[in-house]
Amino acid sequence: MKALDALFEANKIAFSPFVFQTVNTMMELGMMDLLFETKEGQTIGQIADKTSISKYGVTVLFEMAECAEIIERDEQDRYTLTKVGFFLVRNPMTLANFHFTNKINYKGLFHLTEAIRDEKPAGLKELGEWKTIYEGLSSLKEEDKKAWFEFDHHYSDNSFGEALKIIFRQHPKQIFDIGGNTGKWTIASTSHDENVKVTIFDLPQQIKIAKANIEDNHPNLASRVNYQPVNLLDPSSEIPGGADVYWMSQFLDCFSEEEIEAILLKIKKHASTDATVFIMETFIDDQRFPAAKYSLVATSLYFTVMANGNSKMYASSVFKYILAKAGFEIVKSHQLHENSFHTILECKIKS
Ligand SMILES: C[S@@+](CC[C@H](N)C(=O)[O-])C[C@H]1O[C@@H](n2cnc3c(N)ncnc32)[C@H](O)[C@@H]1O
């Protein structure tokens, strides 16, 4: 890279929050949608009229957005979205990442140095007084909760269809959905197979939400769903035997390497040797697109500063190492393809 280009890149980083908040403001004031809707472009005056914002306000935002190549101007001073701008307003992954960054992480990231130094989620106090974000999920402000769940669900929902085909090849009768959250997988699997029973394991606050969600919105499935409120970080907590499938989707990345091993050992303690453990994760070394890897690496810092201070998005090699250490063997690694970022590790207790 030439020195002048590097200087420009360095200054883009120095001003990156300005660009981020410019896009956020243009979204909140409806300017991004207005630009999306009119192919021939809009002048600053037209945008000012339509949004009831001063020409000064539109000008400072548009100058920043133009410099950042989010919008472009033609000879008649009409602005349109660039491809980057288009993805910011209409690409589901980018939107989930954007709102998650803004609502959940933006203020908290100010405390990153403290979080790294103390291995504590030092930014979490910006949202509430909890030890981990998981204890506070159900009490987040509505708009923050929406951003967290849309981010979480964006990544797992797209993979459930393909995952169901893999898990139900074995015709399980009893699944334990560990870290089952609002019950999305439980609903998907009990709808997929009319005989399967599922028990959701999660923190008491989440179990309450999952139970209400299933009983109110899916009463036909409710008789086949059981609930186990549990804090799996509590050393005295147990995961009982009795399941033929132990399912953990985007769950183990919420923990440190030592905690992951401890949870796997809790499963091993009571599970039958015939049982299968399926672990669905987005591994940073399994991604086909640079945007996906970038999203995951950034998500690690969410774990550092907001979630718990000690977990991350892992490379598959780390999980392989921990599984072997805990006494599991990977029977098969399923790389999902249909619009998905996930890998499913199919594991058995080593004999
Ligand atoms: C990232 S979400 C994954 C949700 C879901 N399985 C999915 O694929 O979308 C992680 C879940 O783990 C739960 N969890 C986090 N820490 C936990 C703990 N110590 N004990 C039990 N569940 C926990 C959270 O409450 C949350 O529902």
The ligand as an SDF file (V2000), in Angstrom:
LIG
                    3D

 27 29  0  0  0  0  0  0  0  0999 V2000
  -26.4670  -17.3350   21.8620 C   0  0  0  0  0  0  0  0  0  0  0  0
  -27.8560  -18.0320   22.6410 S   0  0  0  0  0  0  0  0  0  0  0  0
  -28.1940  -19.4010   21.5820 C   0  0  0  0  0  0  0  0  0  0  0  0
  -29.6430  -19.6680   21.4740 C   0  0  0  0  0  0  0  0  0  0  0  0
  -30.1070  -20.7700   20.5310 C   0  0  0  0  0  0  0  0  0  0  0  0
  -29.6310  -22.0790   20.9280 N   0  0  0  0  0  0  0  0  0  0  0  0
  -29.8000  -20.4490   19.0820 C   0  0  0  0  0  0  0  0  0  0  0  0
  -29.2070  -21.2770   18.4060 O   0  0  0  0  0  0  0  0  0  0  0  0
  -30.1830  -19.3600   18.6210 O   0  0  0  0  0  0  0  0  0  0  0  0
  -27.1540  -18.7840   24.0790 C   0  0  0  0  0  0  0  0  0  0  0  0
  -28.1530  -19.3100   25.0770 C   0  0  0  0  0  0  0  0  0  0  0  0
  -27.3980  -19.8840   26.1590 O   0  0  0  0  0  0  0  0  0  0  0  0
  -28.0250  -19.5320   27.3830 C   0  0  0  0  0  0  0  0  0  0  0  0
  -27.0330  -19.5260   28.4580 N   0  0  0  0  0  0  0  0  0  0  0  0
  -25.9940  -18.6670   28.6090 C   0  0  0  0  0  0  0  0  0  0  0  0
  -25.3290  -18.9180   29.7550 N   0  0  0  0  0  0  0  0  0  0  0  0
  -25.9730  -19.9730   30.3410 C   0  0  0  0  0  0  0  0  0  0  0  0
  -25.7550  -20.6840   31.5500 C   0  0  0  0  0  0  0  0  0  0  0  0
  -24.7740  -20.3540   32.3740 N   0  0  0  0  0  0  0  0  0  0  0  0
  -26.5810  -21.7270   31.8400 N   0  0  0  0  0  0  0  0  0  0  0  0
  -27.5900  -22.0560   30.9960 C   0  0  0  0  0  0  0  0  0  0  0  0
  -27.8460  -21.4140   29.8300 N   0  0  0  0  0  0  0  0  0  0  0  0
  -27.0460  -20.3710   29.5210 C   0  0  0  0  0  0  0  0  0  0  0  0
  -28.5640  -18.1410   27.1100 C   0  0  0  0  0  0  0  0  0  0  0  0
  -29.5570  -17.7900   28.0450 O   0  0  0  0  0  0  0  0  0  0  0  0
  -29.0560  -18.2460   25.6820 C   0  0  0  0  0  0  0  0  0  0  0  0
  -30.3860  -18.6450   25.6270 O   0  0  0  0  0  0  0  0  0  0  0  0
  1  2  1  0
  2  3  1  0
  2 10  1  0
  3  4  1  0
  4  5  1  0
  5  6  1  0
  5  7  1  0
  7  8  2  0
  7  9  1  0
 10 11  1  0
 11 12  1  0
 11 26  1  0
 12 13  1  0
 13 14  1  0
 13 24  1  0
 14 15  1  0
 14 23  1  0
 15 16  2  0
 16 17  1  0
 17 18  1  0
 17 23  2  0
 18 19  1  0
 18 20  2  0
 20 21  1  0
 21 22  2  0
 22 23  1  0
 24 25  1  0
 24 26  1  0
 26 27  1  0
M  CHG  2   2   1   9  -1
M  END
$$$$
